[in-house]
C-alpha cells in the first residue's frame, strides 16, 4: 500500500512539473514536441533528488574548475585555514545537514564576499574575513552560507537554469555541463530574495545554536549596508542587505542579542594575524 501511494505521488509530481513547463513556456512548446517536454520534466525531478554523494561529487568538481580556471585563488596559510575550519565545523555540527563533509576555503581576494556550492563547499574571501570585527560576525556569514547548503538552494538554481537554457535531454543533464553551470551559478547568479531570507533564518538559528552572539549577524549586515562608495560584492550577490538586517533584528530578543561567544575583537585579530 505504501509503495502504491509513493508511485502515485511521483506520478502526480511528474505531471505537475511537466504541465507547468508546458503552460509556463508557451513559446517553447511551439518548437519542442510534447514528448521532449515530458522528458525534460522527468530530468527536473532527477536533478531535484540527487543523492548526498552526487552533490558532494559535483561540489568537488566545481571546486576543481574554479581553481583550474583561476576564478578563485586559494589563500595558503595553515593556521588561518585551521581557524576558519574550526569555526565552520562548530556551526555545521548544529545544522540539520551535519552529515555532509563540509569544506571551508579561504580565497585570496580583497573583495568582501562569500559563497557556497552544493556539497558543502564554502568559500570566504580574505577581504570579508578582515572586514569582520570579531569571530561572531564572521561566523554569521558562514552560518548564512551553510543555510544555503541546508536548503539545497544550489540544486534549485541548477534545475531552474538547466530548464531555462535547454540543457536537459532525454539522457539527463550532462555531467560536464552540470559542472560548468555550477561554476557560473557560484560566481555570477545571485539567489532569489526568498532563498536569501530562508538562508538568513537558517543561518541565524545555526549561529545561535552554536553558541555565538546572534546580534553579530545584524551588526555585520548593517555595517556592509552603511559602507560608502561601491556596493560590497557580498551585497551585490546577496541583495537586499538593509531589509534583511531589519528582518533579522526583529527575530532576536534584545536580552540575548549579545549574549554568547565570539565578541572579543582582540582575540579575533590575533587569530587572523596572517592577513595583516
N, C-alpha and C positions, 0 to 999 in steps of 0.2 A: 504493500500500500504506500509506503514511504517512497519507494523508487518511482511509482507511478506519478505521485504528486511532484516529485523532483523533476521528472521528464516533462510533465505538463507545464511547470513553472518555466523551465528552459525554453519550451516551445512558445509560450506567451511572450517571454522576453525577446526571443528571436524575431517574432513577427512585429513586436512593438518597435524595435530598433530598425528593422527593415523598412517598415512603412513610414517611420519618422524620417528616414533618409530620403525616401521617395517623395513624400509630401513637402519636406523642407528644402528640397533641391530640385524644383520643377525644371529648371534649365538643364540639369544633368540628365534627367530622365529622357530628354529628347535625344540625347546622344548615346546613352548607355542602356543596353537591354535590361529588362527586369531581372533576368537570371543573374546578371553581373551584380546588380544592386543587392540581390539576395545573398550572393557570395560575400559581398562586402559586409553585409550585416553580420554574417557568421564570423568574419575575421575581427570585427569590432568586439564581439564577445570574447574571442580568444585573447586579444590584447588586454582586455579588462581583467582577465583572470589568469595572467601569467603567474607562475609559482614564485615563491621567495627566491629559490635557487636561480631561476631565469632572470629575475630582477637584479640580483647581485651580479650575475654574469654580464648583463647589459651595462650596469653601472661601472664595472671594471673595464669594459671595452671603451665606454665613453671616456673614462679617465685616461686610458691609453692614448686615445685620439686627441684629447685636449692637450696632452703633453707633446705628442708627436707633431701636431700641427702648430705648436708653440702658441696656443691660445691661452695657456696658463704656464707660468714658470714657478715651480715649487721653491719655497724658501728652505734652504738646507741648514737646520740647526737642531741638533738632537734635543737639547734641553727645552727649547721652545715647543718643539713638536710633542714632546712628552707631556708638557704642561697643558697644551691645548687638548691632547687626547684624554688626559686625566679629567678635565672639565667635561668633555664630551661624554665619556663613559659614565660619569656620575649622573648626567642628565638622561642618558639612554636607559639607565637601569630602572628608572621610574616611568618610562614611556610604555605604551601598550604594544610596541613592536621591539621590545628589547632583545628578541631572539636574532635579529639581523646583525651581521658582523660589520658594524659601522666603522667608517674610515674618515678621519678628520685630517684635512690637508691645509697647510699654510701656503698661501700664494704670494709670491714676491711682487706686489702691486700696490702702489701708494693710494689708489682709489679706495673709497670707503664702500666696500661691497662684500657680499657673501652669497653663496648659492648652494643648492643641493641637487643631486641627481638621484635617480632611482637606485635602490640597493643600499641606501645609507651612506653615500659618498657626499661629504660636506666640505666645502671649500671656504676659507676665510682669508681675505686679503690682509696683508700686513698693515695697510692704511686703516682698516677697520679696527684691528687689534690695538693700534696706537691711539686711535680716537676714543676708545672706551676709557672711562675714568677708573673703573675697577672691574674685578672679576665678575661681579653680578651683572654688570652691563654687557660684557662680552658673552656671558652665559645666556643672557636673554636673547641675543641674536642667534646663538647656536640652538637654543630651545625652539625658536621660531622655525629654523630650517629643519630640525628634527620633526616638527609638526607637519611640514610638507611631506616628509617621508612617511610618517604615520598615516596620513590621509591619502597616500598614493596619488598625489597631485601630478607627478611627472607622468604616470601612466595615463591619467586623464588627458593631459596635454598631448601626449603622443597619439592617443586614439583620435582626438579631435583633428589634429594636424594631418594625420595619415588619411583620414577621410577627406578633408578639405583639399589636400594636394593630390588625391587619387593614387596613393601609394599602395593601397591594398589590392591584392589579387586573389585568384581562386586558391593559390597555394599558401597565402598568408602574407604578412609583411616581411619582406626580405630582410635578413639579419643585418646586412651591411647598411641598407637604407635606414633601418631602425636605429643603428648606432649614429649615423650621420644626423638623423633627425634629433636624437638625444643631445648631441653636441650643440646643435643650433638652438634647441629649446633651453639648454642650460645657460647660454650666454645672451641670447637675443630676444627671447619672448617672455614678457612678464606673466605672472599668474593672474587669474581673474580676481576682481575685487572680492568675490565670495571666497575664493581659495585663500586669499591673504588674511581675511578676517578669521577664517577657520584655523589657519596656521598660528595666528596670534593667540586665539583662545586655547588651542592645544599647547602652544609654547608657554603661555603664562601658567597653565596648570603644571606642566613639567618643571618649570623653573621653581615654582612654589614647593612642589612635592620633593624636589631635590634639596631643599633647604636653603635656597637663595632668597634674598630680599626681593619680592616681586615688584616693588616700586621702581627698581632699576630698569625694568623694561620700558616703563613710561618715560623715565628720565632720558634714556638713550634715544628713544624715538623723538622726543621733544627737542633734544639737543641737535639732532640732524635736521629737523624741520626749521630750526632757527638759524642755521648757517647761512651767511650771506653769499652772494655770488652764484656760482654754478651749483645746480642741484646735485647733492651727493648721488653717486651711482646707485647706492642701495635704495634710495627713494625713487629713482627713475625706473629701476627694475622691480621695485616693491612699492607701487604707488599708494597715494592717499595717506601719507605719513601723519599729517596733523589730525585727520579724522580718526585714524587708528589709535593714536596716542590718547585722545579723548575717550574713545570707547574702552580702551584698556584701563584707564584711570577709574572709570565708573564701575569696573568689576573688582577693584581691590579695596577692601575696607581700610580706612585710614590708620587704624590701630595696628595693622600688620604690614603696611606698605614697606616699611624699612626695618622690619624685624627679620633677621636671617643672615646668612653668610654672604661674603663677597664684597663688602663695602670698604675694605681697607685699601685705599689708593696707594699708599707707600708699598705695601706688600705686593700689590699687583704690578707696580712699576719695576720692582725687583725681579719678579717672575718673567717679565717680558724684556728684560735688560738687553737681550741680544739685538733688539730693534732700535737701540739708541743711536 
